Every structure is written in C-alpha cells, then in structure tokens.
Amino acid sequence: MAYDTHRTMYNVFDAAVKERQDKPCFHYYGNTLSWLEVNDIVNECAAAMAANGVKEGDRVVICAPNMPQCIAAIYAVNKLGAIASMLHPLSVKSEAEHCVNLVGAKFAFCFDVSEKAFDGMDITLVKCPTAYYFPKTPLGLIYNLGYKKKIKGKTAPANVTKKIDWADFIKEGKQYIKENGVPETAGKAEDTAAIMMTGGTTGNPKGVMLSNENVNCLSYQLFDVINDDFDKDRDGMLTALPVFHGFGFALCMHVSMCAGIAQTLFPQFDARMCSQAIKKYGLNFVFGVPDFFEKVYNAGYLKGVDMSRMKLIGSGGDVVPYSLTEKMDRLLKANGAKCHFVSGYGLTECVTVCTFTDPMREAPQGCIGIPCYRVEAMTVKPGTTQEVKGEDGELCIYAPTIMQGYYHDPDETAKVLVEHDDGRVWLHTGDMCFIDEKGDIYYRQRLKRVYKISGYLIYPSFIEESFRVMSEIYDCCVIGKEDGGKIMLKLFVVKNKKYADIPEDELKDKIMAFANQNLSKWSIPREIVFINELPRTKIGKVDFKKLS
C-alpha cells in the first residue's frame, strides 16, 4: 500500500488535528488533552519561539522527557521549519555543551532536572516543569508531591543569556498570535527534521540527521506490519520509550500522529504505572526495551489483563533474549491476545526499526524478522561491498529511512553510507547477521563484539543466550579481555533471586560444568564475576564499556 510520506512532520500532525478535533490526543498522569488542545499548545509554542527569534533552519535543542511540552515543542519547531536536536534529558553539562556547540543552537528546552546542564551557556532556555500538565485533582496533587520528593536535590538553576518559564513562554506565544496571527508553516519533506545524538561509545556523540520524509517512512512501516488496521477511537499507544531516541520518536510518538490515535505519555519507564495505563486505556500498541518487559513479567503486573485487542507488542533497543519472547508469548496467549510478542532491529542511522518479526507467527530463536516496508537488506563480507549468501556477514540496509548523514562530519558519514556496485548508497550497520533462504534475518553480534579465538569467530550473544537457560542465572553478559596478547572471555552473572544463597564457588562450578557440556572450548569463559545487576546506558542497553 502506498503512503503519503512526502510531507513535513507538522503537516502530518495538522491533518490529524483536523480529523480528530476534540478526541483524546495525550493521556498524561490521568489528565487528557484533546487534539485541539494540543494544537493550541503547538501553535503557541511556535509563536513564542518566533517572538524569540527562532526561524527556519535554526537548530533547537530539546532536552526533556516524554511530556506534553516536549512533544509540542518538537512539532512547533517543525512548523517553523527549524530542526529539533534531541538530547537525553539526563545529560550532564559536558554532553549538553557538546550538543549545543555541535549544532550551533541558540535556543533550547529543558525540564526541572536538565536545567543545570545548560549553566553558563549563551542560549535562550525554556524551562518545562514536568508537573505542569498534571491533572488539577486530588490525584494530581499526590503525583505532584511525589514528583517533588523524587527530584529533591537533583535540580539547580542555570545561568544563561535568557531563561523563560513554560507558563510565561506560552503567554508570549498567545500575545504574538494576538498581534501577528499564528506563524506560517515552513519547511519541506526533504528538509532535516531532527538531529539525534548517538551514544558516543567510540568518541564524542555524532548528530544523525533525519529528514521529515525519513521519519514519516519509518512511522508508516508500522502501518504495513498491521495491514493498516487502526481503530482510531479505541486504539492507543504507550509512549514510554524516550522520544530523544529514534525508536520512541518515530515508532511511538509520530506513529500516533500519523494514525490519529491517542498516546499515553510517561517521562520514564515505570513498570507498574505503564501496566496500569495499558489496562486503564486499553493500550494495544506497546513497545519497550527488554529490561522493561522482564520487570513487568516478573512482577505479574499484566497477569489476567484482557489483551484480546492487542495489535502489536514487542521490544527493541537491545538484543531480546529468546526466554523473554517465550514468557511474553505465554502471557499474551493466557490474556486472550491473537498476536505474538515481536522483536525488531534497527539503528538511529535509519531512524531505527528496519526489520520486524511477524506478529501473527512465532518467530524462530535468534530471528530479528524480515525487512519492513520499502526496506532492502543484504549481507556483505565485513569491510567490503561484496555480498555473501548462506553465511554470516555485515548487514547492509537500503531504505528511504536512511539518514542524510552525520551533522558536519562527512568523514564518519562516508564510513557507513557506502555506494555499492548497483549504484545505490547502502547503510553499513556494523552488525553481523545471517539471512536464510526465506528472507528471515538472524542477528549474530555487533562487529565490535565479535572475538577471534584460535582462529574461530566467537559471538558473545550466543554464549549469553545459552547461559540464560540456567535457572540460577537471571541475566548475564560476556566480554572479551586481553590476557598475555590473547583474548579470553569473561562472564558477568546476575543471580536469580531464588538462588541468592548458593555459594559463589558452588555456582561457578555448576556454570563451568554447563559450559563444558554445551559450548565449544573456545566459547567457555575463563573468568566468572557475580554482580547485582548489569550496568545500563541511558537508553537501557547493556553498557559494555563499563564492564570492560
């Protein structure tokens, strides 16, 4: 099916507003905002920015979690034809400085906790209180008191060129509209809509430039996955995946805008509250990271919840253990769902998701799905453009979602956007995968995490998946460590709480006995370390850098 992707993000939102009017657009801590109410906020935000000198092509930093001001700011920036430079809301000062300097921003949005990261900068800063749109009810008061307690000691004022509180900012916008009218809509589909900051695991973070059309194409991929089966009055999206990351930005936030369905916003993943929202609002589009679903399942928050209307539920952002897929499939079946738990694969350089497993069939172990709508995939010999079939190779993607490039970094761009013999520019993902004769793609390992031991390629993800079947192990991670000029494997283990009292030496012996029976001798770890939990990056992935 053909979708109209040649529009700006704001054009998509505006079309939904005209259709949905007073229907729910946002649910936020029990408060509901209609499409018309959100439209007013977007227009007032755009007008206030115009009053403060923001114009087409400017870069505007948005450093806030999933709350109404953050989403409104994204579409207001897009309405003006400016560029939303998305920054993790818990960024420290050095990270905020790097982002602001990289994109040359003179205007930014922050929230209570991130304000201090902008201290000393020559910038106009809009402070957006998280509690501003809490409901004006006794429950809203309880939420507010709890939130104030939570952030106590975590906030500090920022000394910047100009600082405006959100309430005053909106007043400026209303005054601007009264005197000049709503700002004209600017920008084109091919213009850069957003700059996403990468994780920076190999040096300073890079700015991934994504056009309006890139984002639209990614969002409409989900339409194809579910055969455009939306019930606009009953469907709902859980927007708890952070919108500063491409996954939450395009697959949660913007899909809701494209489809005209309500979305429930959460500034952070809270397993209990998100589960309550799924039940209360009948949310049937639910995406998260593996750690979120593990917590939800283990706590039993969704046990017995009617999921007969669930249309798509799944995980991305990190390798999804097969044990998690099996557990969630059992839960879905018990709750009356007709779909399976899906996993996806993607990277910021193509907005994110470029493969999905089929929600209507059980995915084979290790499978990350098939290419999405208008996405092509192939594997090549690492470091070349030579296609390989029937064996592992580096996954390459060709799609309309491929980034425009890294902001002001042509050398790094050229390393991943490579022209092949077919004359097309493919994205080299840096991930080792296998594509079978049916087109199913199997994830092996990040190229940088593939180790060569005695001439054999060793995949830590395979070893980790093997150990996870042990009832004593809740989670684990394998890293390579240099020892005398050779690579040895080190296993980090998080014990299952049921086995917390087992002596470590006894459990080590059991793990080694399992390894000797089930793994090749090159895949057996030489060292085992027990830790309380695996360190995670700000977006929930295992932080291999800290383990190393």
C-alpha positions as CSV (number, residue, x, y, z in Angstrom):
1,M,0.0,0.0,0.0
2,A,1.3,3.5,-0.8
3,Y,1.5,6.0,2.0
4,D,1.9,9.8,1.7
5,T,5.3,10.3,3.2
6,H,6.2,13.4,1.3
7,R,5.1,15.8,4.0
8,T,6.6,17.5,7.0
9,M,6.0,16.1,10.4
10,Y,3.9,19.1,11.3
11,N,1.8,18.6,8.1
12,V,1.0,15.0,9.4
13,F,0.1,16.3,12.9
14,D,-2.1,19.1,11.4
15,A,-4.0,16.6,9.2
16,A,-4.7,14.5,12.3
17,V,-5.9,17.6,14.3
18,K,-8.4,18.5,11.5
19,E,-9.8,14.9,11.6
20,R,-9.7,14.1,15.3
21,Q,-10.7,17.5,16.8
22,D,-11.8,17.0,20.4
23,K,-10.9,13.4,20.6
24,P,-8.1,12.4,23.1
25,C,-4.6,13.0,21.9
26,F,-2.5,12.8,25.1
27,H,-3.1,10.9,28.4
28,Y,-0.6,12.2,31.0
29,Y,-0.8,11.1,34.6
30,G,-4.6,10.9,34.4
31,N,-5.0,14.2,32.5
32,T,-6.4,14.0,29.0
33,L,-5.6,16.6,26.3
34,S,-7.6,16.7,23.1
35,W,-6.1,17.1,19.6
36,L,-7.4,20.7,19.5
37,E,-5.9,21.5,22.9
38,V,-2.5,20.1,21.8
39,N,-2.8,22.0,18.6
40,D,-3.2,25.2,20.6
41,I,-0.1,24.4,22.6
42,V,1.9,23.7,19.4
43,N,0.8,27.0,17.8
44,E,1.5,29.0,21.0
45,C,4.9,27.3,21.3
46,A,5.8,28.1,17.7
47,A,4.6,31.7,18.1
48,A,6.7,32.2,21.3
49,M,9.8,30.8,19.5
50,A,9.1,33.2,16.6
51,A,8.8,36.0,19.1
52,N,12.3,35.0,20.4
53,G,13.9,35.0,17.0
54,V,13.8,31.3,16.1
55,K,13.5,31.0,12.3
56,E,13.6,28.3,9.5
57,G,16.7,26.3,9.5
58,D,17.7,27.1,13.1
59,R,18.6,24.2,15.4
60,V,16.7,24.0,18.6
61,V,17.9,21.6,21.4
62,I,15.1,19.7,23.2
63,C,16.3,18.1,26.4
64,A,13.2,16.9,28.1
65,P,11.4,13.5,28.7
66,N,8.1,12.3,27.3
67,M,5.7,15.0,28.5
68,P,3.3,17.3,26.7
69,Q,5.7,20.3,26.4
70,C,8.4,18.1,24.8
71,I,6.1,16.7,22.1
72,A,4.5,20.1,21.5
73,A,8.0,21.6,21.1
74,I,9.0,19.0,18.5
75,Y,6.0,19.8,16.3
76,A,6.3,23.6,16.9
77,V,9.9,23.5,15.9
78,N,8.9,21.6,12.8
79,K,6.1,24.0,12.0
80,L,8.7,26.9,11.8
81,G,10.9,24.8,9.5
82,A,13.6,24.6,12.3
83,I,15.4,21.5,13.4
84,A,14.8,19.6,16.6
85,S,18.1,18.5,18.1
86,M,17.2,15.8,20.6
87,L,19.3,15.4,23.7
88,H,18.9,12.9,26.6
89,P,17.1,14.7,29.5
90,L,19.6,13.4,32.0
91,S,22.7,14.7,30.1
92,V,25.4,16.2,32.1
93,K,26.9,19.6,31.4
94,S,29.7,18.3,29.1
95,E,27.2,16.4,27.0
96,A,24.8,19.4,26.7
97,E,27.7,21.6,25.7
98,H,28.9,19.2,23.0
99,C,25.4,19.0,21.5
100,V,24.8,22.8,21.6
101,N,28.2,23.5,20.1
102,L,27.9,20.8,17.5
103,V,24.6,22.1,16.1
104,G,25.2,25.7,16.8
105,A,22.0,26.1,18.9
106,K,20.9,29.4,20.4
107,F,17.6,28.1,21.8
108,A,16.7,25.1,24.0
109,F,14.0,23.4,26.0
110,C,14.8,21.7,29.3
111,F,12.9,20.3,32.3
112,D,13.4,20.5,36.0
113,V,16.4,18.2,36.3
114,S,18.2,19.0,33.0
115,E,18.2,22.8,33.6
116,K,21.6,22.7,35.4
117,A,23.3,21.1,32.3
118,F,22.9,24.4,30.4
119,D,24.6,26.6,33.1
120,G,26.9,29.3,31.7
121,M,25.7,28.9,28.0
122,D,24.9,31.7,25.6
123,I,21.4,30.4,25.0
124,T,17.7,31.1,25.5
125,L,16.4,28.4,27.7
126,V,12.7,27.4,28.2
127,K,12.1,25.5,31.4
128,C,9.3,23.0,31.3
129,P,8.1,21.7,34.6
130,T,7.2,18.0,34.5
131,A,4.1,18.6,36.7
132,Y,2.7,21.5,34.7
133,Y,0.1,19.3,32.9
134,F,-0.7,17.0,35.9
135,P,-4.5,16.9,36.5
136,K,-5.9,19.6,38.8
137,T,-7.4,17.0,41.0
138,P,-6.5,15.4,44.4
139,L,-4.7,12.6,42.5
140,G,-2.8,15.2,40.5
141,L,-1.7,16.8,43.9
142,I,-0.5,13.4,45.1
143,Y,1.5,13.0,41.8
144,N,3.0,16.5,42.3
145,L,4.1,15.9,45.9
146,G,5.6,12.5,44.9
147,Y,7.4,14.1,42.0
148,K,8.8,17.0,44.1
149,K,10.2,14.4,46.6
150,K,11.7,12.4,43.8
151,I,13.7,15.3,42.3
152,K,14.7,16.9,45.6
153,G,18.4,17.6,45.5
154,K,18.6,16.8,41.7
155,T,17.8,20.3,40.4
156,A,19.9,23.5,40.2
157,P,19.3,26.8,38.4
158,A,21.2,27.6,35.2
159,N,22.7,31.0,34.5
160,V,22.0,31.5,30.8
161,T,21.6,34.5,28.4
162,K,17.8,34.3,28.8
163,K,15.6,31.9,30.7
164,I,11.8,31.6,30.4
165,D,9.4,29.5,32.4
166,W,6.9,27.5,30.3
167,A,3.9,29.4,31.6
168,D,5.4,32.7,30.7
169,F,6.6,31.3,27.4
170,I,3.1,30.3,26.4
171,K,1.8,33.8,27.4
172,E,4.4,35.2,25.0
173,G,3.0,32.9,22.3
174,K,-0.6,34.0,22.9
175,Q,0.4,37.6,22.7
176,Y,2.4,37.0,19.5
177,I,-0.7,35.3,17.9
178,K,-2.9,38.2,19.0
179,E,-0.7,40.7,17.3
180,N,0.6,38.8,14.3
181,G,-1.5,35.7,13.9
182,V,-0.3,32.0,14.0
183,P,3.1,31.7,12.3
184,E,3.1,30.4,8.8
185,T,4.0,26.7,8.3
186,A,7.5,26.4,6.7
187,G,9.8,23.6,5.6
188,K,9.6,20.8,3.0
189,A,9.5,17.0,3.2
190,E,13.2,16.7,2.3
191,D,14.4,19.1,4.9
192,T,16.1,17.9,8.1
193,A,13.5,17.5,10.8
194,A,15.6,16.1,13.7
195,I,19.2,15.6,14.8
196,M,19.5,12.5,17.0
197,M,22.6,12.2,19.2
198,T,24.3,8.8,19.0
199,G,25.5,7.1,22.1
200,G,29.1,8.1,21.6
201,T,30.6,4.7,22.5
202,T,33.7,5.4,20.2
203,G,34.4,9.0,21.0
204,N,32.1,12.1,21.0
205,P,28.5,11.5,20.1
206,K,27.6,12.2,16.5
207,G,24.5,14.0,15.3
208,V,22.3,11.8,13.0
209,M,20.4,14.0,10.6
210,L,16.9,12.7,9.7
211,S,14.6,14.3,7.2
212,N,10.8,14.7,7.5
213,E,10.4,12.0,4.9
214,N,12.9,9.7,6.8
215,V,10.7,9.9,9.9
216,N,7.4,9.6,8.0
217,C,8.6,6.5,6.1
218,L,9.7,4.8,9.4
219,S,6.3,5.5,11.0
220,Y,4.3,4.2,8.1
221,Q,6.3,1.0,8.2
222,L,4.3,0.0,11.2
223,F,1.0,0.6,9.2
224,D,2.3,-2.1,6.9
225,V,3.1,-4.5,9.7
226,I,-0.5,-4.4,10.9
227,N,-2.1,-4.1,7.5
228,D,-3.2,-0.5,8.3
229,D,-5.6,-1.9,10.9
230,F,-6.3,1.1,13.1
231,D,-9.4,1.8,15.1
232,K,-8.9,5.5,15.8
233,D,-11.4,5.7,18.6
234,R,-10.3,2.7,20.5
235,D,-6.6,2.1,19.8
236,G,-3.9,3.6,22.0
237,M,-0.1,3.9,22.0
238,L,2.2,3.6,25.1
239,T,4.7,6.3,24.6
240,A,7.2,5.4,27.3
241,L,10.2,4.8,25.0
242,P,12.1,8.1,25.1
243,V,11.4,10.4,22.2
244,F,15.0,11.7,22.3
245,H,15.8,8.3,20.7
246,G,14.6,7.4,17.1
247,F,12.6,4.4,18.4
248,G,10.3,6.4,20.6
249,F,10.4,9.5,18.3
250,A,9.1,7.7,15.2
251,L,7.6,4.4,16.3
252,C,5.6,5.7,19.2
253,M,5.2,9.5,19.1
254,H,4.9,10.0,15.3
255,V,3.0,6.8,14.6
256,S,0.3,8.1,16.9
257,M,0.2,11.4,14.9
258,C,0.1,9.5,11.6
259,A,-2.7,7.2,12.7
260,G,-4.6,9.8,14.7
261,I,-4.7,7.6,17.8
262,A,-4.2,8.7,21.5
263,Q,-0.9,8.1,23.2
264,T,-0.2,7.8,26.8
265,L,3.0,9.7,27.8
266,F,5.4,8.6,30.5
267,P,8.6,10.7,31.3
268,Q,10.3,7.4,32.3
269,F,9.6,3.7,32.2
270,D,7.8,2.7,35.4
271,A,6.7,-0.9,35.1
272,R,3.8,-0.6,37.5
273,M,2.4,2.7,36.2
274,C,2.8,1.7,32.5
275,S,1.0,-1.6,33.2
276,Q,-1.8,0.3,34.9
277,A,-2.1,2.5,31.8
278,I,-2.3,-0.5,29.5
279,K,-5.2,-1.7,31.5
280,K,-7.0,1.6,32.0
281,Y,-6.8,2.9,28.4
282,G,-6.8,-0.4,26.7
283,L,-3.4,0.4,25.1
284,N,-2.8,-2.1,22.2
285,F,0.4,-0.7,20.8
286,V,3.1,-1.3,23.4
287,F,6.8,-1.1,22.8
288,G,9.6,-1.2,25.3
289,V,13.2,-2.4,25.9
290,P,13.8,-6.0,27.2
291,D,14.5,-4.8,30.7
292,F,11.1,-3.2,30.9
293,F,9.2,-6.4,29.9
294,E,11.3,-8.5,32.2
295,K,10.2,-6.3,35.1
296,V,6.6,-6.3,34.0
297,Y,6.5,-10.1,33.6
298,N,8.3,-10.9,36.8
299,A,6.1,-8.6,38.9
300,G,3.0,-10.0,37.3
301,Y,1.6,-6.5,36.6
302,L,-0.2,-7.7,33.4
303,K,-1.4,-11.1,34.7
304,G,-5.1,-11.6,33.8
305,V,-5.4,-8.3,31.9
306,D,-7.6,-8.6,28.8
307,M,-5.4,-8.3,25.8
308,S,-7.8,-9.6,23.2
309,R,-7.4,-6.2,21.3
310,M,-3.6,-6.2,21.4
311,K,-2.3,-5.4,17.9
312,L,1.4,-5.0,18.4
313,I,3.6,-5.5,21.5
314,G,7.3,-6.0,21.4
315,S,10.8,-5.0,22.2
316,G,13.8,-3.4,20.6
317,G,16.7,-1.2,21.6
318,D,18.8,-4.3,22.7
319,V,19.1,-8.0,22.0
320,V,15.8,-9.6,23.0
321,P,16.5,-12.9,24.8
322,Y,14.5,-15.8,23.5
323,S,13.5,-16.7,27.0
324,L,11.7,-13.3,27.2
325,T,9.9,-13.9,23.9
326,E,8.7,-17.3,25.2
327,K,7.5,-15.8,28.5
328,M,5.7,-12.9,26.9
329,D,4.0,-15.2,24.3
330,R,2.7,-17.3,27.1
331,L,1.3,-14.2,28.9
332,L,-0.3,-12.9,25.7
333,K,-2.0,-16.2,25.0
334,A,-3.2,-16.5,28.6
335,N,-4.6,-13.0,28.3
336,G,-6.5,-13.6,25.0
337,A,-4.2,-11.9,22.6
338,K,-4.2,-13.0,19.0
339,C,-0.7,-11.7,18.3
340,H,2.8,-12.8,19.2
341,F,5.4,-10.8,21.0
342,V,7.6,-9.2,18.3
343,S,11.2,-8.1,18.3
344,G,12.7,-5.5,15.9
345,Y,16.1,-4.5,14.8
346,G,17.3,-1.1,13.8
347,L,19.7,1.8,14.4
348,T,19.5,5.5,14.6
349,E,21.1,5.9,11.2
350,C,17.9,4.6,9.6
351,V,15.6,6.3,12.2
352,T,15.6,2.9,14.0
353,V,13.5,-0.2,13.1
354,C,14.2,-1.7,9.7
355,T,13.1,-5.3,10.5
356,F,10.2,-6.8,12.5
357,T,9.2,-10.3,13.3
358,D,5.7,-11.3,12.2
359,P,3.1,-10.6,15.0
360,M,1.0,-13.4,13.6
361,R,3.5,-16.2,13.8
362,E,6.0,-17.4,16.4
363,A,9.5,-16.2,15.5
364,P,12.4,-18.7,15.3
365,Q,15.0,-18.3,18.0
366,G,17.5,-15.6,17.1
367,C,15.4,-14.2,14.3
368,I,15.0,-10.4,14.2
369,G,12.4,-10.5,11.4
370,I,12.2,-9.6,7.8
371,P,12.8,-6.2,6.2
372,C,10.0,-3.7,6.7
373,Y,8.0,-1.9,4.1
374,R,10.3,-0.5,1.3
375,V,13.4,-1.8,3.2
376,E,16.0,-4.0,1.4
377,A,18.7,-6.0,3.3
378,M,21.8,-7.9,2.3
379,T,25.0,-9.2,4.0
380,V,28.5,-8.4,2.8
381,K,32.0,-9.6,3.7
382,P,33.0,-7.1,6.5
383,G,34.9,-4.2,5.3
384,T,33.8,-4.7,1.7
385,T,30.7,-4.3,-0.6
386,Q,31.0,-8.0,-1.7
387,E,27.6,-9.7,-1.0
388,V,27.7,-13.0,0.8
389,K,24.9,-15.6,0.9
390,G,24.5,-18.6,3.1
391,E,26.9,-17.4,5.7
392,D,27.4,-14.6,8.3
393,G,28.2,-11.2,7.0
394,E,27.8,-7.5,7.9
395,L,24.2,-6.4,7.5
396,C,23.6,-3.6,5.0
397,I,20.3,-1.7,4.6
398,Y,18.9,0.3,1.7
399,A,15.7,2.2,2.6
400,P,14.0,5.6,2.4
401,T,14.7,5.9,6.2
402,I,18.5,6.1,5.8
403,M,19.9,9.2,7.4
404,Q,21.0,12.3,5.5
405,G,24.4,11.9,7.2
406,Y,26.2,12.9,10.4
407,Y,25.9,16.6,11.1
408,H,29.1,18.4,9.9
409,D,31.0,15.1,9.8
410,P,31.5,13.9,6.2
411,D,34.4,11.5,7.0
412,E,32.3,9.5,9.5
413,T,29.3,9.6,7.2
414,A,31.4,8.1,4.4
415,K,32.3,5.2,6.6
416,V,28.7,4.0,7.0
417,L,27.0,5.3,3.8
418,V,28.7,3.4,1.0
419,E,28.0,3.2,-2.7
420,H,27.7,-0.4,-4.0
421,D,28.2,-1.7,-7.5
422,D,24.5,-1.3,-8.1
423,G,25.0,2.5,-7.9
424,R,22.9,2.8,-4.7
425,V,24.2,4.0,-1.3
426,W,23.7,1.4,1.4
427,L,24.0,1.8,5.2
428,H,26.6,-0.5,6.7
429,T,25.3,-1.3,10.1
430,G,28.3,-2.8,11.8
431,D,26.3,-5.9,12.8
432,M,27.0,-9.5,11.9
433,C,23.8,-11.2,10.6
434,F,22.7,-14.3,8.7
435,I,19.9,-14.2,6.1
436,D,18.2,-17.6,5.3
437,E,16.6,-18.7,2.1
438,K,13.2,-17.5,3.3
439,G,14.5,-14.0,4.0
440,D,14.4,-14.2,7.8
441,I,17.3,-12.3,9.3
442,Y,19.2,-13.7,12.3
443,Y,21.3,-11.4,14.5
444,R,24.7,-12.7,15.4
445,Q,26.7,-9.9,17.0
446,R,27.9,-6.3,16.9
447,L,31.0,-6.5,14.7
448,K,33.0,-4.8,17.6
449,R,31.9,-7.6,19.9
450,V,32.9,-10.4,17.7
451,Y,36.1,-12.0,19.0
452,K,38.6,-14.3,17.2
453,I,40.0,-17.0,19.4
454,S,42.3,-19.6,18.0
455,G,41.1,-18.6,14.5
456,Y,37.4,-19.1,15.4
457,L,34.8,-16.3,15.4
458,I,33.1,-16.2,18.8
459,Y,29.7,-14.5,19.3
460,P,29.1,-13.4,23.0
461,S,25.3,-13.1,22.4
462,F,25.1,-16.8,21.5
463,I,27.0,-17.7,24.7
464,E,24.8,-15.4,26.8
465,E,21.7,-16.9,25.3
466,S,23.0,-20.4,26.2
467,F,23.7,-19.5,29.8
468,R,20.2,-17.8,30.3
469,V,18.5,-21.2,30.2
470,M,20.1,-22.0,33.6
471,S,17.5,-21.4,36.3
472,E,20.2,-19.9,38.6
473,I,21.0,-17.1,36.1
474,Y,18.7,-14.1,35.9
475,D,20.9,-12.3,33.4
476,C,24.5,-12.3,32.1
477,C,27.0,-10.7,29.8
478,V,30.2,-11.9,28.1
479,I,33.1,-9.6,27.2
480,G,36.5,-10.2,25.7
481,K,39.5,-9.4,27.8
482,E,43.1,-9.3,26.6
483,D,45.4,-11.6,28.6
484,G,49.0,-12.1,27.5
485,G,48.3,-10.9,24.0
486,K,45.3,-13.3,23.6
487,I,41.6,-12.8,24.1
488,M,39.9,-14.6,27.0
489,L,36.2,-14.4,27.8
490,K,34.9,-13.0,31.0
491,L,31.3,-13.8,32.1
492,F,29.3,-11.4,34.3
493,V,26.4,-13.1,36.1
494,V,23.3,-11.7,37.8
495,K,22.0,-14.5,40.0
496,N,18.3,-15.3,40.1
497,K,17.0,-14.2,43.5
498,K,15.7,-17.7,44.2
499,Y,19.3,-18.9,44.2
500,A,20.8,-15.9,46.0
501,D,22.1,-18.1,48.9
502,I,24.1,-20.5,46.7
503,P,27.8,-20.1,47.5
504,E,29.6,-18.5,44.6
505,D,32.2,-21.2,44.2
506,E,29.5,-23.8,44.0
507,L,27.6,-21.9,41.3
508,K,30.8,-21.2,39.4
509,D,31.4,-25.0,39.3
510,K,27.9,-25.5,38.0
511,I,28.2,-22.9,35.3
512,M,31.5,-24.3,34.1
513,A,30.0,-27.8,34.0
514,F,27.2,-26.5,31.9
515,A,29.6,-24.6,29.6
516,N,31.8,-27.7,29.1
517,Q,28.7,-29.7,28.1
518,N,27.0,-27.1,25.9
519,L,29.7,-24.8,24.4
520,S,32.8,-25.2,22.2
521,K,36.0,-25.0,24.2
522,W,36.7,-21.5,22.6
523,S,33.4,-20.2,23.9
524,I,34.0,-21.2,27.5
525,P,34.6,-18.2,29.8
526,R,37.9,-18.2,31.7
527,E,36.6,-15.9,34.4
528,I,33.2,-15.6,36.1
529,V,32.2,-12.5,38.1
530,F,28.9,-12.1,40.1
531,I,27.3,-8.7,40.1
532,N,23.9,-7.4,41.4
533,E,22.8,-6.0,38.1
534,L,24.2,-5.3,34.6
535,P,25.2,-1.6,34.1
536,R,22.9,0.1,31.5
537,T,23.3,3.1,29.2
538,K,20.8,5.9,29.4
539,I,18.5,4.2,26.9
540,G,18.6,0.8,28.7
541,K,21.2,-1.1,26.7
542,V,23.9,-3.1,28.5
543,D,26.9,-0.8,29.0
544,F,29.8,-3.0,27.7
545,K,32.2,-0.1,28.2
546,K,31.7,-0.1,32.0
547,L,32.0,-3.9,32.2
548,S,35.3,-3.6,30.2
